[in-house]
Amino acid sequence: MKSKFYVLLFLLVMEKIVGQPSIEIKYDYNLIGEEFKKKTFQVIASKNNSLCKLIVFTPMTKGESGETYIHKDTSFTFIDFQKKSIISQDMTFKERVLVRDSLKLFNWKLTSNTKNILGYKCQEARTNFRGRNYYAYFTDELPFRVGPWKFNGLPGVILKVKSEDDGVLMQAIYLKVKNEGRDIKFPPLTFKSFSWEDFVIKYKKDFEGEKARIISMMKQSGGPVLTKFQPESRIEILIDGNRGIQE
């Protein structure tokens, strides 16, 4: 009995000294309507936290010179598994903001379908989330419960997420487990913070304000006035047009 106690104590002490193991995953990410942008999700996670960095590379043109360059933009999604919370960067039509979400966003249903991804056997799961139906593939061969962006809640590591309407695709292309501990924290950003419910209200209000501003400019110019506006493509569907597919 004493020997087992000392072994357990030793393991606890070593975890404090060395730190919990961590995992790094890189995903290719495609969103319909933004195929001209190259996007990747880079996830660093431990048992307690997960930080997902979205990196977007957009071809741009400089004024009259016509010179092209690549604009790099970065945003973050942070999951605290102990506090059961998600904080993510998002955009309205006016500003960048932080959005607070609950960890329990997904109601998954497991299927018997499987596939191999990066050498790991993965099982299929399906869910509906904020306007889209998804299927995901996860593996229980790794001691983590993480995924790209906000996707979580499956008993393993999510290596692929795809929407049934082909609007969203996240596919793991690199994975590495590290034995050293990582200090995973959300970057010290100073944007305004909203609950998900308040963010939806602000997003819709800002969209209507931007639409009114554009209509006013068109009327002043004397040109034709658009009656239909195509908002940005989004993973989460907040208003008509966010799906990125002409309906």
N, C-alpha and C positions, 0 to 999 in steps of 0.2 A: 504493500500500500504506500509506504513512504517513498519507494523508488519511483512509482508512477507520479507521485506528487512532485518530486524533484525534476522529473522529465518534463512535466507540464510547466513547471515554473521556469525551467531553462528555455523552453520554446517561447514563452511569453516575454522573457527578458531579451532573447535574440530578436524577436519581432520588433521590440522597442528600439534595439540598437541598429539593426540592419534596415528595418522598415518593411512594410508590406510589399509584396510583389506588385508590379504594374504592367500594363499592356499598352502598346502603341498600335494603332490601326489607321491606315490611309484608305479612303474610299474615293472612287470616281463618282461624281454627282452630276446628273443631268436633269434640267427642268425645262419642260416644253415652253417654247417661246423665247428661250434664251440659249439656243444652241450655239450661238456665236461666241459665248463666253466659256472659258475653261474653268471648271469648278472642282475643288476637292474638299472633302472633310478630313481633318486630321484629329484623331481621338487619342487622348492620354487618360487612362483610368486606373484606379485602384479599387479596393473593396468599398471604400467610403465615398469617393468622389469621381466625377468624370468631367473632363473639359474637352469640348468639341470645337475646333477652330475651322470656320468656313473661309476658304481663300478663293477669291474670284479674280480671274485675269480677263480683262475686257479690252479688245482692240479699240483704239481711239485715234482720232485725226486732229492734228494741230492746225487750226485756223486756215489761213490762205495758203500756207506752205504745203498743205496736204500731207505733211509728214505723219506717218503712223507710228504709234507706240502702244505699249501695253500698260493699262492702268490696273494696279493691284489693290484690292480691297479685302479687308478682313473683319469678320464678326465672330462672336463666341456664343456658345451655349454651355452652361454649367449645371451639372446635376449633383445635388447633395443627397446621397442615399440615406444618410442618418436622419436628416431633417425632412426627407421626403419632399424635396422642392426642386424646381427648375427655374433658372434665370437665363433669359436669352436676349440677345440684341435683336431689334427689329426696326422697321422703318414705317412711318406714316408718309403721307405725301408732302410733309413739311420738315420732319426731323427724325433723327435716330432716337430710339427709346430703349428702355429695358422692360421686359415683360416677365411677370411672375406667374408660374404655373404650378399645379400640383404634380407630384410624381406619378400618380395613378391616372394616367390619361388614356390607357389602352386596354380594351377588352379583347384579349387574344383568344382565338380558337385554333387548337392544334389539329393538323391533318396528318395523314400517314405518308405524305409525299416527302421525298428526300432528294438531296443532290450534294455533290462534292464541291466545296469552294476552298481554294488555297490548301488543299490536302486534308480538309476537315469534313467529316460527314455532318450534314446539316438537315434539320427537320423544318418543314414548312409550317407557318402559322399565318392566320388571316385576321384582319381587323378592319373596322371603319373608323376613320379619324378626320373630323372637321372637313367633311365634304368629299372625301375620296375613300375608295376601298383599296386596301393594301394586302399584299402577301409578303412575308418575310421569311428568310432562312437563317436559322441560328444553330450553333453547335454547343453541346454540353461537354465537350472535350477540354475546355479551358475553364479555370476557376474564377470566372468573372461573369457579371450580368450587365453588359453594356451594349451600346449600338450607336449608330450615327445620329447626330442632331438630337431631337427629343425622344427618339425611339428607344424604348426600354420595356422592362416588365416580363421578359421571357427568361426561362431558366438556362441562360447561356449567353454567348456572344453573338450578336446579330451581324451577319456578314453580307446580307443583301436585303434591300427593301425595294419593292416595285409596286406602283399603283396600277390598278386594273385598266385605267384609261390611258396608260402609257405616258402620263404627264410627269411622273417622278421616278427616278432610278438612282439608287445608291448601291454601289458594288465595291466590296473590299478588294484591294489590289496589293496590300502589304500588311503584314501582321508580325509583331515581335513581342514576346514576353520578357520582362526584365525582373531580376531578383532584387535589385536595389529599390529602396523606397523613393517615392516622388512626392514633392510638396505641391499638390494640385490645388490651385486657388483660382477664383474668378478674377480677371484683371480689374484694377481699380478704376472703373469707368464712372463718369459723373453725369450720365444721361438721366433724364427724368424716368421714374419707375412707375409702372402701371400693373394692376392685376390684369389677367387675360380679358375679363369682362369689360373693364374700363378701356383697355387697348382697342377692342373691337369698336366701341362707341367712338373713340377718337379717330380711328382709321376711317370709318365711314364719314364722319364729319369733315375731316380734312380732304377726303376725296371729293365730296360735294363742293367744298370751298374752292378746290383747285379747278373743278369743272366749271364753276361759275366764273372764275377769273379768266379762263381760256375763252369762254363764250363772249365775255365782255370785250376782250381784246379783238376777237374776230369781228364783232359788230362795229367797233371803232375803226377797224381797218377797211370796212366796206366790202370785205370778201364774203364767200359763202360760210355759213355757220354750221358746224358739225352738230348732229343730233345724237350721235352715239360715240361714246368714248371707251377705248380699250385700256383698262388698268393693267398694272403689272401682273405677271404670272407669280403665283405664290404656291407653296406647299399646302398651306391652310386656306380654304376658300372662305373669304369674308364677304365678298360682293360678286355679282355677275361679272365675268371676265377674268377673275383671278385664276380660273382653271387653265387659261392659256390656250383653250381649244374653242374655235368658233362654234357656238351653240345655236 
